[in-house]
Amino acid sequence: MIEPHAPAPPGTPPPWAGPVRLPVRPGVGRFLVLAGVFVCAACGLVYELELVALASYLIGDSVTQASVVLSVMVFAMGVGSLLAKGLRRHAAAGFGAIEAALALVGGCSAMVLYAVFAWTGDWGGLWADGPRWLLVAFSLAIGLLIGAEVPLLMELIQRIRRQDAGGAVADLFAADYVGGLVGGLAFPFLLLPLLGQLTGALITGTVNAIVGGALVLGLFRRDLTRRARWLLVIANLTVLGVLAAAAVLVDDFERAARHAVYGDDVRVAVQTDVQEVVLTGGTGGRPLDLFLDGRLRVSGRDERRYHEALVHPAMNGPHARVLILGGGDGLAAREVLRHRDVLRVDVVELDAGVVRLARTDPALAALNGHAYGDPRVHVTTCDAFGRLRQARPAAYDVVIADLPDPGITASAKLYSQEFYGLARRALAPGGRLVVHAGPVSSRPRVFWTVDTTMRAAGLRTVPYRVGGRAEGFAAGPDRVTGASRAPRDWGFVLAAAGAAPRLGLDPQAPPPRTLTSASLAADARSVARTRLTGLAPSTLVHPAYTD
């Protein structure tokens, strides 16, 4: 016989864990709880992916940001599960409060991060590490709330109809994992392309709040006190009101934030299937600037110096067939077409939206000399690595890699030994490859890693650089760039498969406006003095581009 104050035998439910009073049959109630688990899991994964995507866009280096977000979130989920054990006595009220908080924090996280990014400038000085800590804080908060769902849902399921622990866990996790699958697919294929990051997060938060509130107030309302019901109704209505107001204002907010980031001269802003593309200036005598995912890729103040330095040294030799990797803006093609004996130019650009703007935007089309109107220019929309794998051996006299700076995780494979091996195979005898290798002055280790990697692929290299780069947004892998690290030059590597190429200009072509053979030779000598030795080449499985 058990004494009145003796501990209950193992497996005995606590006195507060009796059957819950439901307005529906237990089987229907169990199905509704599992359906709620499915929806909440989908919303939780959308929050995770939204943080990863936004952090990669605002901060850069997608592998690092994904690792930080996911590792912190998984850790926080474990902590949240432990902390939620104390709420099991009030499982229904606790779950409702957690879902309201999760909807508010997850739904507003994108707008808060973007606001901090837009209105705190370059994230230097006081804010040098602030955004990263803010990202960690959101990951921690969302992970805690997601983790707290599990023990509370398990308690509610068991109170509807008690079953063995293994079966209950299997049912709960099956609904959770399938919901995660749906959320993971919905984010890149539905929410991001149709609604964008900000509106997509707000809609997800709204769904989260509605489902969580309806599940508790509809199914478990008899398990709540009158005061708890009213508090939960007020909390959910407040959250929905905040999310609705944010959704109404999101377009105005985005325009204001964009102006804070790019200035008041934003003329075109589109979200393509690949990235955000913004054009500023280009009218009224103002120079045109092209931003891709927030990073300045073309500046009308200095683009000619960059593109002439990229293209013309590589054209010093046979150049009937030219392949441009990247360069969807048409500016590299403009310089190639200045050589009248060019027979064909193949442009490989991942983002069809950039090419479309380069064809149709009056200012950008004028800047590229209407290069896409030339019948010799042929455009392929695909990945540069994949295009080189399909290229016929010895198909091109010149290959021009006009790609984002090395070090950006997404472009690391385009600066790998394997990539340069494919480019070497595509070169005709006597052909040349030129690569934009990032700034020498601010990122010498990255620059010389490119050179080392090209030599490891069997190419003979001649590094050079040109200065005169206009100050502005960072073009490297991170938006965080202090004044001392602001890029002041462009670095290039000219290479050939046989003998080392001769650095110079084609005497038969119209002379560039910003280059001479003498200045190129002087720049090459200055770069040689900065050479770093002992660097490892970068490969697909061992990327080596670090500052």
Beta strands, then each sheet from edge to edge (+ up, - down):
strand 1: 266-271
strand 2: 276-280
strand 3: 289-292
strand 4: 295-299
strand 5: 321-326
strand 6: 344-349
strand 7: 377-381
strand 8: 396-402
strand 9: 427-438
strand 10: 460-467
strand 11: 489-496
sheet 1: 1+ 2- 3+ 4-
sheet 2: 7+ 6+ 5+ 8+ 9+ 11- 10+
end
